Amino acid sequence: MNRRLSDLQLEKYLAEAVSPEERAALDAVLAQSVPDADALQQLRASTAALFVTAPPAAFVEKVMPTHRSPWRGWLGALSALAAAAALLLVVRSQQDDDETRVKGGIGWHVTVTGQTGTHTLMESAQVVPGDTLTFQVATEKPAFVAVISHAPDGWWVYAPAAGSNAVRVERGLTVIPDAARLDETEGAETIYLVSSEQPFDPEKLRESMKSNVIPEAISVEPIGIVKRRK
């Protein structure tokens, strides 16, 4: 029997980024399709393992502020949904410590997929042309988000891939549907999660960021990477 659900559908299901109607439909498929149910279990296990071996940086900083501290023991028992809740913990507790707050009440988790598999994208990580980046966003309340890149060959909107409207995300954890495949240009690159309580045009914001102008209503959270052939 062939699978009926895509990996993206299963990821959204696992992250609770579907409507009640969509969840009911997915539950019905999962109850009937053994290959899809098995694929969900494998995804749940791999996601939990990913958060254990390479948790989102904001989570590590909040729970174990010192990089030398042994944070693995804190994460060993986390399931995929518990890990998602842990990421939300960073957002909800942002008022406790200004040094570890997540700008604009938004946290994000980026994964990179390439020939060596899938892992969390960390600050200053080395990536390879052709790798694919996927984005998850955690927020306390509905917001509008986009992902903008400043690369050696210019400024680019990674997500949304098309259209003039930022992606609307609801409260909780959301998988952004659009992923970004890195092009052949090598060098240092900065990826920005930009967010606002109000709708905005990512293309227009990109043009503003070129001139180092960011509207007051926009929050920006950067991750630096280095794209280089290994």
Rosetta silent file (secondary structure, phi, psi, omega in degrees, C-alpha in Angstrom):
SEQUENCE: MNRRLSDLQLEKYLAEAVSPEERAALDAVLAQSVPDADALQQLRASTAALFVTAPPAAFVEKVMPTHRSPWRGWLGALSALAAAAALLLVVRSQQDDDETRVKGGIGWHVTVTGQTGTHTLMESAQVVPGDTLTFQVATEKPAFVAVISHAPDGWWVYAPAAGSNAVRVERGLTVIPDAARLDETEGAETIYLVSSEQPFDPEKLRESMKSNVIPEAISVEPIGIVKRRK
SCORE:     score description
SCORE:     0.000 S_00000001
   1 L     0.000  131.562  179.949    0.000    0.000    0.000 S_00000001
   2 L   -84.426  154.740  176.173    1.345    3.414   -0.985 S_00000001
   3 L   -68.522  147.193  179.027    1.331    6.424    1.302 S_00000001
   4 L  -108.658  -13.961 -177.900   -1.489    8.916    0.866 S_00000001
   5 L  -114.323  143.077  178.632   -0.017   11.777    2.894 S_00000001
   6 L   -81.696  165.759  176.412    3.062   13.863    2.108 S_00000001
   7 H   -60.602  -38.938 -179.200    5.884   14.558    4.548 S_00000001
   8 H   -63.833  -41.144  177.795    4.748   18.187    4.781 S_00000001
   9 H   -61.401  -40.779  179.675    1.209   17.114    5.765 S_00000001
  10 H   -68.297  -38.101  177.916    2.630   14.870    8.482 S_00000001
  11 H   -62.994  -43.521  179.328    4.943   17.631    9.736 S_00000001
  12 H   -66.174  -38.060  177.294    2.041   20.063    9.997 S_00000001
  13 H   -62.353  -46.839 -178.042   -0.054   17.410   11.736 S_00000001
  14 H   -65.093  -36.060 -179.472    2.719   16.709   14.242 S_00000001
  15 L   -84.621    3.642 -178.106    3.251   20.436   14.891 S_00000001
  16 L    57.154   38.844 -179.528   -0.507   20.943   15.353 S_00000001
  17 L  -105.291   37.693  178.479   -0.425   23.435   12.483 S_00000001
  18 L  -129.475  157.761  177.857   -3.688   22.243   10.927 S_00000001
  19 L   -75.233  163.457  177.194   -7.303   23.251   11.405 S_00000001
  20 H   -56.340  -37.140  179.237   -9.708   20.972   13.310 S_00000001
  21 H   -66.851  -43.557  178.002  -11.261   19.949   10.003 S_00000001
  22 H   -63.379  -41.164  179.685   -7.876   19.115    8.485 S_00000001
  23 H   -62.578  -40.960  179.326   -6.882   17.153   11.592 S_00000001
  24 H   -62.450  -41.371  179.135  -10.082   15.107   11.426 S_00000001
  25 H   -66.286  -40.417  178.888   -9.416   14.295    7.770 S_00000001
  26 H   -68.012  -38.634  177.341   -5.801   13.370    8.504 S_00000001
  27 H   -59.789  -39.498 -179.662   -6.856   11.234   11.464 S_00000001
  28 H   -64.433  -40.651  178.265   -9.194    9.325    9.164 S_00000001
  29 H   -67.037  -44.695 -178.836   -6.385    8.636    6.696 S_00000001
  30 H   -62.527  -31.236  179.592   -3.964    7.634    9.446 S_00000001
  31 H   -71.609  -24.983 -176.197   -6.509    5.191   10.861 S_00000001
  32 H  -101.752  -24.160 -172.170   -6.803    3.459    7.472 S_00000001
  33 L  -109.227  107.005  178.795   -3.284    3.731    6.057 S_00000001
  34 H   -63.182  -44.074  178.627   -0.588    1.699    7.785 S_00000001
  35 H   -58.859  -38.596  179.580    2.266    3.243    5.696 S_00000001
  36 H   -70.929  -39.266  178.057    1.155    6.757    6.678 S_00000001
  37 H   -64.213  -40.484  177.907    0.786    5.802   10.348 S_00000001
  38 H   -65.526  -40.763  179.824    4.268    4.259   10.296 S_00000001
  39 H   -63.698  -36.661  177.888    5.692    7.356    8.585 S_00000001
  40 H   -65.144  -43.235  179.091    4.138    9.552   11.301 S_00000001
  41 H   -62.982  -39.934  178.622    5.718    7.464   14.042 S_00000001
  42 H   -66.067  -40.152  178.744    9.113    7.668   12.339 S_00000001
  43 H   -65.752  -40.502  178.635    8.761   11.443   11.953 S_00000001
  44 H   -61.977  -42.401  179.967    7.766   11.794   15.608 S_00000001
  45 H   -67.867  -43.368 -178.021   10.810    9.804   16.695 S_00000001
  46 H   -69.134  -34.838  178.205   13.231   11.638   14.406 S_00000001
  47 H   -66.514  -42.654  177.686   11.863   15.036   15.464 S_00000001
  48 H   -62.290  -42.509  179.066   12.291   14.184   19.126 S_00000001
  49 H   -64.119  -37.158 -179.963   15.837   12.987   18.454 S_00000001
  50 H   -63.712  -41.777  179.357   16.587   16.182   16.539 S_00000001
  51 H   -70.222  -27.469  178.378   15.546   18.368   19.465 S_00000001
  52 H   -72.299  -44.712 -175.426   17.641   16.241   21.824 S_00000001
  53 H   -82.663  -29.859 -177.851   20.837   16.416   19.746 S_00000001
  54 L  -149.137   73.883 -177.289   20.433   19.966   18.419 S_00000001
  55 L   -69.754  160.082  175.905   17.638   21.925   20.139 S_00000001
  56 L   -53.561  138.514 -174.445   16.650   25.424   19.004 S_00000001
  57 H   -57.981  -39.787 -178.540   19.264   27.883   20.213 S_00000001
  58 H   -62.755  -35.400  178.694   16.722   30.054   22.043 S_00000001
  59 H   -66.598  -45.381  179.487   15.575   27.038   24.040 S_00000001
  60 H   -60.430  -44.779 -178.000   19.116   26.121   25.057 S_00000001
  61 H   -64.477  -35.181 -177.191   19.870   29.713   26.057 S_00000001
  62 H   -76.504  -45.339 -176.073   16.697   29.966   28.131 S_00000001
  63 H   -79.609  -42.372 -178.459   16.880   26.630   29.922 S_00000001
  64 L  -130.065   83.293 -171.611   20.676   26.333   30.193 S_00000001
  65 L   -59.164  -26.359 -178.895   22.195   29.820   29.657 S_00000001
  66 L   -90.809  123.569 -175.681   25.803   28.622   29.864 S_00000001
  67 L   -59.772  -26.160 -176.701   26.940   26.875   26.671 S_00000001
  68 L   -80.099   -9.809 -175.530   29.198   24.561   28.685 S_00000001
  69 L   -72.481  148.425 -177.372   26.306   23.211   30.763 S_00000001
  70 L   -82.059   85.130 -175.225   25.115   19.628   30.116 S_00000001
  71 L   -79.045  -10.845 -175.521   21.684   20.338   28.635 S_00000001
  72 H   -58.469  -37.619 -178.470   21.175   16.861   27.184 S_00000001
  73 H   -62.498  -29.084  179.570   19.674   15.552   30.436 S_00000001
  74 H   -71.841  -26.058 -172.120   16.947   18.173   30.281 S_00000001
  75 H  -104.053  -11.190 -170.783   15.862   17.072   26.815 S_00000001
  76 L   -56.321  -32.011 -175.425   16.256   13.312   26.918 S_00000001
  77 L   -96.352    4.815 -175.772   12.621   12.648   27.771 S_00000001
  78 L   -74.958  131.921  168.400   11.080   15.155   25.375 S_00000001
  79 L   -85.381  176.908  179.993    8.698   13.924   22.727 S_00000001
  80 H   -61.575  -41.982 -178.563    8.264   15.923   19.526 S_00000001
  81 H   -73.098  -32.840  176.130    5.242   17.761   20.915 S_00000001
  82 H   -66.563  -36.759  177.225    6.969   18.376   24.241 S_00000001
  83 H   -64.114  -39.698  176.841    9.901   19.836   22.345 S_00000001
  84 H   -62.661  -41.505  178.050    7.500   22.134   20.527 S_00000001
  85 H   -63.662  -35.451  178.636    6.052   23.152   23.882 S_00000001
  86 H   -64.390  -38.371  176.857    9.575   23.832   25.128 S_00000001
  87 H   -64.239  -39.078  176.985   10.134   26.197   22.233 S_00000001
  88 H   -65.509  -31.189  177.776    6.904   27.948   23.169 S_00000001
  89 H   -56.261  -37.329  179.141    8.200   28.204   26.738 S_00000001
  90 H   -61.133  -41.737 -178.216   10.889   30.543   25.459 S_00000001
  91 H   -69.553  -45.602 -174.457    8.234   32.830   24.006 S_00000001
  92 H   -68.362  -28.461 -177.212    5.928   32.730   27.006 S_00000001
  93 L  -100.037   18.833 -173.838    8.694   33.458   29.502 S_00000001
  94 H   -62.416  -26.160 -176.987   10.293   36.231   27.484 S_00000001
  95 H   -78.325   -9.389 -177.824    9.480   38.870   30.126 S_00000001
  96 H   -72.363  -29.111 -172.074   11.534   37.047   32.751 S_00000001
  97 L  -154.305  109.200 -176.462   14.898   37.997   31.302 S_00000001
  98 H   -60.699  -28.513 -176.947   15.534   40.693   28.733 S_00000001
  99 H   -71.446  -21.225 -178.508   18.816   39.082   27.720 S_00000001
 100 H  -116.170   11.576 -177.196   17.061   35.910   26.563 S_00000001
 101 L   -69.339  151.371  175.959   13.804   37.339   25.258 S_00000001
 102 L   -96.550  122.318 -171.791   12.628   36.399   21.794 S_00000001
 103 H   -56.969  132.583  175.263   12.047   39.553   19.801 S_00000001
 104 H    69.448   13.478 -178.676    8.419   40.398   19.199 S_00000001
 105 H    71.816   21.012 -176.750    7.193   37.348   21.095 S_00000001
 106 E  -120.166  132.429  170.886    8.279   35.137   18.188 S_00000001
 107 E  -118.115  153.048  177.608   10.606   32.143   18.273 S_00000001
 108 E  -142.661  155.935 -178.236   11.734   30.170   15.277 S_00000001
 109 E  -132.564  123.616 -178.443   13.412   26.896   14.460 S_00000001
 110 E  -113.554  132.094  173.886   15.201   26.340   11.144 S_00000001
 111 E  -114.354  148.575  178.584   16.208   22.932    9.831 S_00000001
 112 E  -119.318  132.008 -179.523   18.602   22.274    6.963 S_00000001
 113 E  -119.876  128.408  179.953   18.300   19.202    4.744 S_00000001
 114 E  -151.000 -158.416 -177.069   21.099   18.041    2.454 S_00000001
 115 L   -65.078  -23.987 -178.419   23.110   15.014    1.455 S_00000001
 116 L   -93.647    3.843  179.305   24.069   14.335    5.082 S_00000001
 117 E   111.887 -158.464 -176.904   20.474   14.373    6.354 S_00000001
 118 E  -118.932  134.430  178.221   18.422   16.881    8.343 S_00000001
 119 E  -151.304  165.984  178.563   19.579   18.879   11.347 S_00000001
 120 E   -69.390  136.876  176.995   18.894   22.110   13.209 S_00000001
 121 L   -83.188  116.409 -179.608   20.452   25.209   11.686 S_00000001
 122 L  -102.199  163.344  178.412   22.639   26.831   14.322 S_00000001
 123 L   -58.120  134.246  178.759   24.254   30.274   14.335 S_00000001
 124 L    66.010   19.462  179.883   27.325   30.463   12.048 S_00000001
 125 E   -68.745  149.682  174.461   26.641   26.969   10.696 S_00000001
 126 E   -92.451  129.626  178.047   28.241   25.907    7.429 S_00000001
 127 E  -122.067  173.524 -174.394   25.783   24.896    4.730 S_00000001
 128 L  -124.404  139.708  173.355   26.191   23.710    1.163 S_00000001
 129 L   -50.473  133.451 -177.298   24.692   25.046   -2.083 S_00000001
 130 L   100.267  -17.348  174.993   21.644   22.939   -2.801 S_00000001
 131 L   -62.949  153.757  178.873   20.713   22.443    0.872 S_00000001
 132 E  -114.956  131.827  177.815   17.072   23.149    1.721 S_00000001
 133 E  -103.306  134.984  173.077   15.954   25.268    4.674 S_00000001
 134 E  -123.337  153.388 -168.609   12.566   24.795    6.324 S_00000001
 135 E  -128.296  135.633  170.843   11.075   27.086    8.953 S_00000001
 136 E  -121.193  141.708 -178.356    8.918   26.665   12.060 S_00000001
 137 E  -125.271  134.770  175.054    7.560   29.627   14.012 S_00000001
 138 E  -116.637  131.430 -177.548    6.320   29.712   17.614 S_00000001
 139 E  -147.372  150.598  179.101    4.255   32.652   18.807 S_00000001
 140 L   -76.225  -24.390 -175.963    1.990   33.583   21.699 S_00000001
 141 L  -147.970  163.345 -179.777   -0.580   35.228   19.455 S_00000001
 142 L   -55.053  144.801 -178.618   -1.426   35.459   15.738 S_00000001
 143 E  -153.695  171.551  175.245    1.180   37.291   13.696 S_00000001
 144 E  -116.105  131.765 -173.737    2.420   37.877   10.164 S_00000001
 145 E  -135.073  158.852  172.848    5.878   36.560    9.283 S_00000001
 146 E  -152.653  163.122  176.483    8.320   36.276    6.408 S_00000001
 147 E  -120.635  121.627 -177.226   11.892   35.046    5.943 S_00000001
 148 E  -121.454  139.288 -177.919   14.321   37.410    4.190 S_00000001
 149 E  -116.864  139.833  169.833   17.939   36.661    3.304 S_00000001
 150 E  -111.277  101.167 -176.542   20.935   38.949    2.832 S_00000001
 151 E  -108.943  168.356  178.956   23.311   36.906    0.693 S_00000001
 152 L   -57.900  -26.109 -178.236   26.495   37.855   -1.194 S_00000001
 153 L  -100.172   13.513  174.243   24.451   38.124   -4.395 S_00000001
 154 E   133.791 -168.662  179.270   21.687   40.324   -2.961 S_00000001
 155 E  -105.435  135.659 -175.149   18.555   40.378   -0.824 S_00000001
 156 E  -136.633  147.894  171.835   15.952   37.652   -1.250 S_00000001
 157 E   -95.813  111.476  179.172   12.553   36.719    0.143 S_00000001
 158 E   -80.950  -36.925  179.779   12.730   33.029    1.086 S_00000001
 159 E  -151.055  131.655    1.949    9.188   32.793    2.446 S_00000001
 160 L   -71.654  152.018 -176.644    6.574   33.332    1.258 S_00000001
 161 L   -70.968  -24.305 -179.234    7.900   32.123   -2.080 S_00000001
 162 L  -149.959  160.349  178.483    5.320   34.145   -3.999 S_00000001
 163 L    96.963  167.754 -175.854    2.747   36.837   -3.409 S_00000001
 164 L  -108.705   11.564 -178.628    2.761   40.214   -1.713 S_00000001
 165 L  -118.054  138.566  174.577    1.469   39.166    1.701 S_00000001
 166 L   -64.972  161.299 -179.945    3.394   37.878    4.693 S_00000001
 167 E   -78.545  127.982  176.093    2.454   34.456    6.050 S_00000001
 168 E   -85.783  128.307  176.625   -0.194   34.593    8.769 S_00000001
 169 E  -119.132  144.532  179.286    0.576   32.255   11.675 S_00000001
 170 L   -92.299  174.088  177.999   -1.736   31.413   14.535 S_00000001
 171 L   -60.718  136.516 -179.653   -0.874   31.049   18.202 S_00000001
 172 E   112.625 -149.120 -176.698    1.371   28.050   18.830 S_00000001
 173 E  -107.804  127.680 -177.708    3.781   26.275   16.521 S_00000001
 174 E  -127.766  132.616  171.606    3.434   26.677   12.740 S_00000001
 175 E   -88.638  118.928  177.381    5.367   25.080    9.911 S_00000001
 176 L   -70.182  126.022 -175.006    5.778   27.673    7.139 S_00000001
 177 L   -59.135  -33.650 -175.569    4.727   25.907    3.913 S_00000001
 178 L   -85.820  130.401  172.904    7.493   27.463    1.809 S_00000001
 179 L  -106.717  167.519 -178.176   11.022   26.096    2.050 S_00000001
 180 E  -124.575  125.266  175.651   14.158   27.677    0.545 S_00000001
 181 E   -97.729  122.286 -174.578   16.704   25.816   -1.595 S_00000001
 182 L   -70.737  135.854 -177.777   20.106   27.493   -1.350 S_00000001
 183 L   -82.430 -168.516 -172.257   21.618   28.580   -4.646 S_00000001
 184 L   -84.188   -9.014 -177.683   25.211   28.213   -5.857 S_00000001
 185 L   -70.741  124.641 -178.902   26.536   31.530   -4.490 S_00000001
 186 L   -95.375  160.240  176.872   29.025   30.903   -1.685 S_00000001
 187 E   128.435 -177.953 -179.571   29.878   33.126    1.280 S_00000001
 188 E   -73.951  140.469 -177.966   28.425   34.509    4.500 S_00000001
 189 E  -141.967  145.298  175.890   24.666   34.975    4.563 S_00000001
 190 E  -118.947  129.376  179.310   22.198   36.250    7.141 S_00000001
 191 E  -108.453  131.694 -176.564   18.661   34.934    7.296 S_00000001
 192 E  -116.510  128.880  163.227   16.043   37.058    9.043 S_00000001
 193 E   -87.646  119.548  178.088   12.704   36.065   10.490 S_00000001
 194 E  -112.412  139.328 -175.113   10.653   39.259   10.256 S_00000001
 195 E  -144.463  157.600  179.086    7.326   39.521   12.029 S_00000001
 196 E  -158.751  154.541  173.756    4.576   41.986   12.784 S_00000001
 197 L   -75.068  -16.642 -178.373    1.136   42.075   14.333 S_00000001
 198 L  -113.817  153.155  177.755   -0.077   43.723   11.126 S_00000001
 199 L   -60.076  150.073  175.938    0.072   42.487    7.499 S_00000001
 200 L  -151.962  163.369 -179.311    3.041   43.641    5.430 S_00000001
 201 L   -97.285  112.267 -177.687    4.539   43.166    1.983 S_00000001
 202 H   -59.559  -35.784 -179.674    7.780   41.135    2.206 S_00000001
 203 H   -65.331  -42.601  177.975    9.081   42.496   -1.100 S_00000001
 204 H   -66.759  -38.695  178.016    8.671   46.089    0.050 S_00000001
 205 H   -65.122  -39.298  177.429   10.267   45.260    3.382 S_00000001
 206 H   -57.261  -43.426  179.110   13.203   43.666    1.570 S_00000001
 207 H   -63.835  -36.979  177.753   13.763   46.921   -0.311 S_00000001
 208 H   -67.308  -40.337 -177.997   13.683   48.844    2.989 S_00000001
 209 H   -67.357  -27.662  174.961   16.154   46.471    4.597 S_00000001
 210 H   -57.181  -34.915 -179.261   18.560   47.062    1.723 S_00000001
 211 L   -96.248   12.831  179.762   18.804   50.640    2.995 S_00000001
 212 L    61.777   35.540  178.182   18.981   49.478    6.627 S_00000001
 213 L  -116.075  118.782  179.237   15.492   50.826    7.269 S_00000001
 214 L  -122.827  119.501 -179.735   13.174   48.631    9.328 S_00000001
 215 L   -55.776  149.024 -175.626    9.685   49.948   10.200 S_00000001
 216 L   -59.467  -31.543 -176.598    9.003   50.288   13.912 S_00000001
 217 L   -77.320   -6.723 -175.618    6.193   47.697   13.781 S_00000001
 218 L   -99.169  132.104  172.605    8.546   45.011   12.415 S_00000001
 219 E  -103.588  143.837 -175.451   10.588   42.683   14.653 S_00000001
 220 E  -129.347  131.125  177.680   13.697   41.023   13.222 S_00000001
 221 E  -128.404  112.077 -173.569   15.488   37.880   14.413 S_00000001
 222 E   -96.214  154.058  166.824   18.683   36.950   12.470 S_00000001
 223 E  -133.466  126.483  178.100   20.654   33.739   11.975 S_00000001
 224 E   -93.359  138.157  177.326   24.066   33.900   10.300 S_00000001
 225 E  -135.277  166.367  175.299   25.286   31.033    8.105 S_00000001
 226 E  -126.283  119.146 -178.059   28.230   30.351    5.811 S_00000001
 227 E   -97.961  118.766 -175.594   27.492   28.736    2.471 S_00000001
 228 L  -155.409  141.578  175.114   30.494   26.855    1.134 S_00000001
 229 L   -70.371  137.372 -177.775   31.159   23.668   -0.804 S_00000001
 230 L   -88.410    0.000    0.000   32.675   20.999    1.404 S_00000001
